[in-house]
Amino acid sequence: MKAGSRVFGLDLMRALAILFVVVAHSQRQIQVVFPDFRPYTKVDGVTLFFVLSGFLIGRIIFRAIEGRNFSSLVRFYNRRWWRTLPNYYFFFALHIVFYYVFSIQENIDWRGLLFLQNVNSPPEGFFRESWSLAVEEWFYLVFPFIWWLLHKKEAKPKLATYLTYTLFMLLLAWAYKAWFFASHSIPEGSACTNCRNYLEIYVRLPVVFRFSSILWGVLLSIVFMYKRKWFDKGWPWFLSAVFVWVLGEWAFHQIDPVTKTIWKLEFKSLLAALFIAAAYSLPHPNIRLSNVVNRISVYSYSIYLINLPFLAIWRWLILDKLQIESAFGVLLSLPLAWLLIYALASVTYHKLEKPLTQLRMNESF
């Protein structure tokens, strides 16, 4: 199951998540040839990322923040932010340069410097893919801090208290979502290309409505800490996922489209948690396939930051500049674009992300 400290099943989930994201972002070019193309995955890539992040960070938060003194909390933030912030601000700066070069600097959303671009409403067009990073960063900031406050006088954190706290936060997120959409009128319209309606992106993109996806992963991590042996076999989790999938599909057909739009991401998050649990015990395949999955997983953060702007430039190059019109040429160019994204992500990871991440081991920071 493991090679060193890595779990193949989790690497596979992360690799699949970023592949889902890249294919979804390639949709506009694919639709030039196949106008009705929609990448169908019951669990979308970003939701899978959120739940996987919660599963991994949930155990880290519980075990790493021992309370008693503020240094445990500072140590946690040191390790998380050296992992995520340098790469984020590097690409934020690249976007600023791009906007100034093309004299559209008035469209720069400076709120992104503090991850305020989508706290309680969808972000603007600038560095739009950073919406999911804002969700994670606010989660890293708020959830561990409150947990530290709750048990800072205890010698050791209690798992039962951690479970109660996580469930409370999940219920609070649901209550706020229910109240917000019951008391606010969300305009319908084509707010983004290929969005079914504005309500859909209003549910999907703001921080306050996506905390719950990460909390599903934290709940899974608590199950893991309670009953580690339950994760030794994946097939019960997989069958549970299939059952929930079928039951959920039936249930959503019984409710109105607005309610379905508001709550379907909770269903997707639950499915993601079950599939992650099912994948945990997967054995390593042959070394070549394992290495490919591992590399895509390791590069996934850089791929996420690179792929959307790169694909936009690539689409302009292929369709507008080179004016390639044949279906063969349009589709053939996509695998090349994906390989270039992977190559750029490899360089970014080894030259920027990895060296800066290693600085977090220096507790003086």
Contacts in CASP RR format, 6 or more apart in sequence:
PFRMAT RR
TARGET T0000
AUTHOR 0000-0000-0000
METHOD contacts of the structure
MODEL  1
MKAGSRVFGLDLMRALAILFVVVAHSQRQIQVVFPDFRPYTKVDGVTLFF
VLSGFLIGRIIFRAIEGRNFSSLVRFYNRRWWRTLPNYYFFFALHIVFYY
VFSIQENIDWRGLLFLQNVNSPPEGFFRESWSLAVEEWFYLVFPFIWWLL
HKKEAKPKLATYLTYTLFMLLLAWAYKAWFFASHSIPEGSACTNCRNYLE
IYVRLPVVFRFSSILWGVLLSIVFMYKRKWFDKGWPWFLSAVFVWVLGEW
AFHQIDPVTKTIWKLEFKSLLAALFIAAAYSLPHPNIRLSNVVNRISVYS
YSIYLINLPFLAIWRWLILDKLQIESAFGVLLSLPLAWLLIYALASVTYH
KLEKPLTQLRMNESF
1 7 0 8 1.000
1 8 0 8 1.000
1 9 0 8 1.000
1 280 0 8 1.000
1 281 0 8 1.000
1 282 0 8 1.000
1 283 0 8 1.000
1 284 0 8 1.000
2 8 0 8 1.000
2 284 0 8 1.000
3 284 0 8 1.000
3 290 0 8 1.000
3 294 0 8 1.000
6 294 0 8 1.000
7 280 0 8 1.000
8 282 0 8 1.000
8 283 0 8 1.000
8 284 0 8 1.000
8 285 0 8 1.000
8 290 0 8 1.000
8 293 0 8 1.000
8 294 0 8 1.000
9 279 0 8 1.000
9 280 0 8 1.000
9 281 0 8 1.000
9 282 0 8 1.000
10 52 0 8 1.000
10 55 0 8 1.000
10 56 0 8 1.000
10 276 0 8 1.000
10 279 0 8 1.000
10 280 0 8 1.000
10 297 0 8 1.000
11 293 0 8 1.000
11 294 0 8 1.000
11 297 0 8 1.000
12 279 0 8 1.000
12 282 0 8 1.000
12 293 0 8 1.000
12 297 0 8 1.000
13 48 0 8 1.000
13 52 0 8 1.000
13 275 0 8 1.000
13 276 0 8 1.000
13 279 0 8 1.000
14 49 0 8 1.000
14 52 0 8 1.000
14 296 0 8 1.000
14 297 0 8 1.000
14 300 0 8 1.000
15 293 0 8 1.000
15 296 0 8 1.000
15 297 0 8 1.000
15 300 0 8 1.000
16 45 0 8 1.000
16 48 0 8 1.000
17 45 0 8 1.000
17 46 0 8 1.000
17 48 0 8 1.000
17 49 0 8 1.000
17 52 0 8 1.000
17 300 0 8 1.000
18 45 0 8 1.000
18 49 0 8 1.000
18 296 0 8 1.000
18 297 0 8 1.000
18 300 0 8 1.000
18 303 0 8 1.000
18 304 0 8 1.000
19 296 0 8 1.000
20 39 0 8 1.000
20 41 0 8 1.000
20 44 0 8 1.000
20 45 0 8 1.000
20 48 0 8 1.000
21 45 0 8 1.000
21 46 0 8 1.000
21 49 0 8 1.000
21 303 0 8 1.000
21 304 0 8 1.000
21 307 0 8 1.000
22 303 0 8 1.000
22 307 0 8 1.000
22 311 0 8 1.000
22 338 0 8 1.000
22 341 0 8 1.000
23 39 0 8 1.000
24 39 0 8 1.000
24 44 0 8 1.000
24 45 0 8 1.000
25 307 0 8 1.000
25 308 0 8 1.000
25 311 0 8 1.000
26 311 0 8 1.000
26 334 0 8 1.000
26 337 0 8 1.000
26 338 0 8 1.000
27 37 0 8 1.000
27 38 0 8 1.000
27 39 0 8 1.000
27 194 0 8 1.000
28 193 0 8 1.000
28 194 0 8 1.000
28 315 0 8 1.000
29 311 0 8 1.000
29 314 0 8 1.000
29 315 0 8 1.000
29 318 0 8 1.000
29 319 0 8 1.000
29 330 0 8 1.000
29 333 0 8 1.000
29 334 0 8 1.000
30 37 0 8 1.000
30 331 0 8 1.000
30 334 0 8 1.000
31 37 0 8 1.000
31 194 0 8 1.000
32 319 0 8 1.000
32 330 0 8 1.000
33 327 0 8 1.000
33 330 0 8 1.000
33 331 0 8 1.000
42 245 0 8 1.000
42 268 0 8 1.000
42 271 0 8 1.000
43 268 0 8 1.000
43 271 0 8 1.000
43 272 0 8 1.000
43 275 0 8 1.000
44 268 0 8 1.000
46 132 0 8 1.000
47 213 0 8 1.000
47 265 0 8 1.000
47 268 0 8 1.000
47 269 0 8 1.000
47 272 0 8 1.000
48 272 0 8 1.000
48 275 0 8 1.000
48 276 0 8 1.000
49 132 0 8 1.000
49 300 0 8 1.000
49 304 0 8 1.000
50 132 0 8 1.000
50 135 0 8 1.000
50 136 0 8 1.000
50 210 0 8 1.000
50 213 0 8 1.000
50 214 0 8 1.000
50 216 0 8 1.000
50 217 0 8 1.000
50 269 0 8 1.000
50 272 0 8 1.000
51 213 0 8 1.000
51 214 0 8 1.000
51 216 0 8 1.000
51 217 0 8 1.000
51 220 0 8 1.000
51 269 0 8 1.000
51 272 0 8 1.000
51 273 0 8 1.000
51 276 0 8 1.000
52 217 0 8 1.000
52 272 0 8 1.000
52 276 0 8 1.000
53 136 0 8 1.000
53 214 0 8 1.000
53 217 0 8 1.000
54 214 0 8 1.000
54 215 0 8 1.000
54 216 0 8 1.000
54 217 0 8 1.000
54 218 0 8 1.000
54 220 0 8 1.000
54 221 0 8 1.000
55 217 0 8 1.000
55 218 0 8 1.000
55 220 0 8 1.000
55 221 0 8 1.000
55 224 0 8 1.000
55 273 0 8 1.000
55 276 0 8 1.000
56 221 0 8 1.000
57 80 0 8 1.000
57 139 0 8 1.000
57 140 0 8 1.000
57 214 0 8 1.000
57 218 0 8 1.000
57 221 0 8 1.000
58 217 0 8 1.000
58 218 0 8 1.000
58 221 0 8 1.000
58 222 0 8 1.000
59 221 0 8 1.000
59 224 0 8 1.000
59 225 0 8 1.000
60 76 0 8 1.000
61 76 0 8 1.000
61 143 0 8 1.000
61 144 0 8 1.000
61 147 0 8 1.000
61 218 0 8 1.000
62 147 0 8 1.000
62 157 0 8 1.000
62 159 0 8 1.000
62 162 0 8 1.000
62 221 0 8 1.000
62 222 0 8 1.000
62 225 0 8 1.000
64 72 0 8 1.000
64 75 0 8 1.000
64 76 0 8 1.000
64 79 0 8 1.000
65 72 0 8 1.000
65 73 0 8 1.000
65 76 0 8 1.000
65 144 0 8 1.000
65 147 0 8 1.000
65 148 0 8 1.000
65 157 0 8 1.000
66 72 0 8 1.000
66 156 0 8 1.000
66 157 0 8 1.000
67 73 0 8 1.000
67 148 0 8 1.000
67 151 0 8 1.000
67 152 0 8 1.000
67 153 0 8 1.000
67 154 0 8 1.000
67 157 0 8 1.000
68 152 0 8 1.000
68 153 0 8 1.000
68 155 0 8 1.000
72 148 0 8 1.000
73 144 0 8 1.000
73 145 0 8 1.000
73 148 0 8 1.000
75 363 0 8 1.000
76 144 0 8 1.000
77 140 0 8 1.000
77 141 0 8 1.000
77 144 0 8 1.000
78 360 0 8 1.000
78 363 0 8 1.000
78 365 0 8 1.000
79 360 0 8 1.000
80 140 0 8 1.000
81 140 0 8 1.000
81 360 0 8 1.000
82 356 0 8 1.000
82 357 0 8 1.000
82 359 0 8 1.000
82 360 0 8 1.000
82 365 0 8 1.000
83 357 0 8 1.000
83 360 0 8 1.000
84 133 0 8 1.000
84 136 0 8 1.000
84 137 0 8 1.000
84 140 0 8 1.000
84 301 0 8 1.000
85 137 0 8 1.000
86 352 0 8 1.000
86 353 0 8 1.000
86 356 0 8 1.000
87 301 0 8 1.000
87 302 0 8 1.000
87 305 0 8 1.000
87 348 0 8 1.000
87 352 0 8 1.000
87 353 0 8 1.000
87 356 0 8 1.000
88 130 0 8 1.000
88 133 0 8 1.000
88 305 0 8 1.000
90 348 0 8 1.000
90 352 0 8 1.000
91 127 0 8 1.000
91 305 0 8 1.000
91 306 0 8 1.000
92 112 0 8 1.000
92 113 0 8 1.000
92 127 0 8 1.000
92 130 0 8 1.000
95 108 0 8 1.000
95 126 0 8 1.000
95 127 0 8 1.000
95 309 0 8 1.000
96 105 0 8 1.000
96 108 0 8 1.000
98 309 0 8 1.000
99 105 0 8 1.000
99 107 0 8 1.000
99 108 0 8 1.000
99 126 0 8 1.000
107 124 0 8 1.000
107 125 0 8 1.000
107 126 0 8 1.000
108 126 0 8 1.000
109 117 0 8 1.000
109 123 0 8 1.000
109 124 0 8 1.000
109 125 0 8 1.000
109 126 0 8 1.000
109 127 0 8 1.000
111 117 0 8 1.000
112 127 0 8 1.000
112 130 0 8 1.000
112 134 0 8 1.000
115 130 0 8 1.000
115 133 0 8 1.000
115 134 0 8 1.000
115 137 0 8 1.000
115 138 0 8 1.000
115 207 0 8 1.000
116 134 0 8 1.000
117 123 0 8 1.000
117 124 0 8 1.000
117 126 0 8 1.000
117 127 0 8 1.000
117 130 0 8 1.000
117 131 0 8 1.000
117 134 0 8 1.000
118 131 0 8 1.000
118 134 0 8 1.000
118 135 0 8 1.000
118 205 0 8 1.000
118 206 0 8 1.000
118 207 0 8 1.000
119 134 0 8 1.000
119 138 0 8 1.000
119 206 0 8 1.000
119 207 0 8 1.000
119 208 0 8 1.000
120 206 0 8 1.000
120 207 0 8 1.000
120 208 0 8 1.000
121 202 0 8 1.000
121 206 0 8 1.000
122 131 0 8 1.000
122 191 0 8 1.000
122 201 0 8 1.000
122 202 0 8 1.000
122 205 0 8 1.000
122 206 0 8 1.000
123 130 0 8 1.000
123 131 0 8 1.000
123 134 0 8 1.000
123 205 0 8 1.000
128 308 0 8 1.000
129 304 0 8 1.000
129 305 0 8 1.000
129 307 0 8 1.000
129 308 0 8 1.000
131 205 0 8 1.000
132 210 0 8 1.000
132 304 0 8 1.000
134 207 0 8 1.000
135 207 0 8 1.000
135 210 0 8 1.000
135 211 0 8 1.000
135 213 0 8 1.000
135 214 0 8 1.000
136 214 0 8 1.000
138 207 0 8 1.000
138 211 0 8 1.000
139 211 0 8 1.000
139 214 0 8 1.000
143 169 0 8 1.000
143 211 0 8 1.000
143 214 0 8 1.000
143 218 0 8 1.000
146 165 0 8 1.000
146 169 0 8 1.000
147 157 0 8 1.000
147 162 0 8 1.000
147 165 0 8 1.000
150 161 0 8 1.000
150 165 0 8 1.000
151 157 0 8 1.000
151 158 0 8 1.000
151 161 0 8 1.000
159 222 0 8 1.000
159 225 0 8 1.000
159 226 0 8 1.000
162 222 0 8 1.000
163 219 0 8 1.000
163 222 0 8 1.000
166 215 0 8 1.000
166 218 0 8 1.000
166 219 0 8 1.000
166 222 0 8 1.000
167 219 0 8 1.000
169 211 0 8 1.000
169 215 0 8 1.000
170 212 0 8 1.000
170 215 0 8 1.000
170 216 0 8 1.000
170 219 0 8 1.000
173 208 0 8 1.000
173 209 0 8 1.000
173 211 0 8 1.000
173 212 0 8 1.000
173 215 0 8 1.000
174 212 0 8 1.000
174 266 0 8 1.000
176 208 0 8 1.000
177 203 0 8 1.000
177 208 0 8 1.000
177 209 0 8 1.000
177 212 0 8 1.000
177 262 0 8 1.000
180 208 0 8 1.000
180 209 0 8 1.000
181 203 0 8 1.000
181 262 0 8 1.000
186 198 0 8 1.000
186 199 0 8 1.000
186 202 0 8 1.000
187 198 0 8 1.000
188 197 0 8 1.000
188 198 0 8 1.000
188 199 0 8 1.000
189 197 0 8 1.000
189 198 0 8 1.000
190 197 0 8 1.000
190 198 0 8 1.000
191 197 0 8 1.000
191 198 0 8 1.000
191 201 0 8 1.000
192 201 0 8 1.000
195 201 0 8 1.000
196 261 0 8 1.000
197 261 0 8 1.000
199 258 0 8 1.000
199 261 0 8 1.000
199 262 0 8 1.000
200 261 0 8 1.000
202 209 0 8 1.000
203 209 0 8 1.000
203 261 0 8 1.000
203 262 0 8 1.000
203 265 0 8 1.000
204 210 0 8 1.000
204 265 0 8 1.000
209 265 0 8 1.000
210 265 0 8 1.000
212 265 0 8 1.000
212 266 0 8 1.000
212 269 0 8 1.000
213 265 0 8 1.000
213 268 0 8 1.000
213 269 0 8 1.000
213 272 0 8 1.000
216 266 0 8 1.000
216 269 0 8 1.000
216 270 0 8 1.000
216 272 0 8 1.000
216 273 0 8 1.000
217 269 0 8 1.000
217 273 0 8 1.000
217 276 0 8 1.000
219 273 0 8 1.000
220 273 0 8 1.000
220 276 0 8 1.000
220 277 0 8 1.000
223 230 0 8 1.000
223 277 0 8 1.000
224 230 0 8 1.000
224 231 0 8 1.000
230 236 0 8 1.000
230 277 0 8 1.000
231 237 0 8 1.000
231 277 0 8 1.000
231 280 0 8 1.000
231 281 0 8 1.000
232 281 0 8 1.000
233 281 0 8 1.000
234 277 0 8 1.000
234 278 0 8 1.000
234 279 0 8 1.000
234 280 0 8 1.000
234 281 0 8 1.000
234 282 0 8 1.000
235 278 0 8 1.000
237 274 0 8 1.000
237 275 0 8 1.000
237 277 0 8 1.000
237 278 0 8 1.000
237 280 0 8 1.000
238 274 0 8 1.000
238 275 0 8 1.000
238 278 0 8 1.000
240 274 0 8 1.000
241 271 0 8 1.000
241 274 0 8 1.000
241 275 0 8 1.000
241 278 0 8 1.000
244 267 0 8 1.000
244 270 0 8 1.000
244 271 0 8 1.000
244 274 0 8 1.000
245 271 0 8 1.000
248 267 0 8 1.000
252 260 0 8 1.000
252 264 0 8 1.000
252 267 0 8 1.000
284 290 0 8 1.000
295 346 0 8 1.000
296 303 0 8 1.000
296 342 0 8 1.000
298 349 0 8 1.000
299 342 0 8 1.000
299 345 0 8 1.000
299 346 0 8 1.000
299 349 0 8 1.000
301 349 0 8 1.000
301 353 0 8 1.000
302 344 0 8 1.000
302 345 0 8 1.000
302 346 0 8 1.000
302 348 0 8 1.000
302 349 0 8 1.000
302 353 0 8 1.000
303 341 0 8 1.000
303 342 0 8 1.000
303 345 0 8 1.000
305 348 0 8 1.000
306 341 0 8 1.000
306 344 0 8 1.000
306 345 0 8 1.000
306 348 0 8 1.000
307 341 0 8 1.000
310 337 0 8 1.000
310 340 0 8 1.000
310 341 0 8 1.000
310 344 0 8 1.000
311 337 0 8 1.000
311 341 0 8 1.000
314 333 0 8 1.000
314 337 0 8 1.000
314 340 0 8 1.000
318 324 0 8 1.000
318 329 0 8 1.000
318 330 0 8 1.000
318 333 0 8 1.000
319 330 0 8 1.000
324 330 0 8 1.000
324 333 0 8 1.000
359 365 0 8 1.000
END
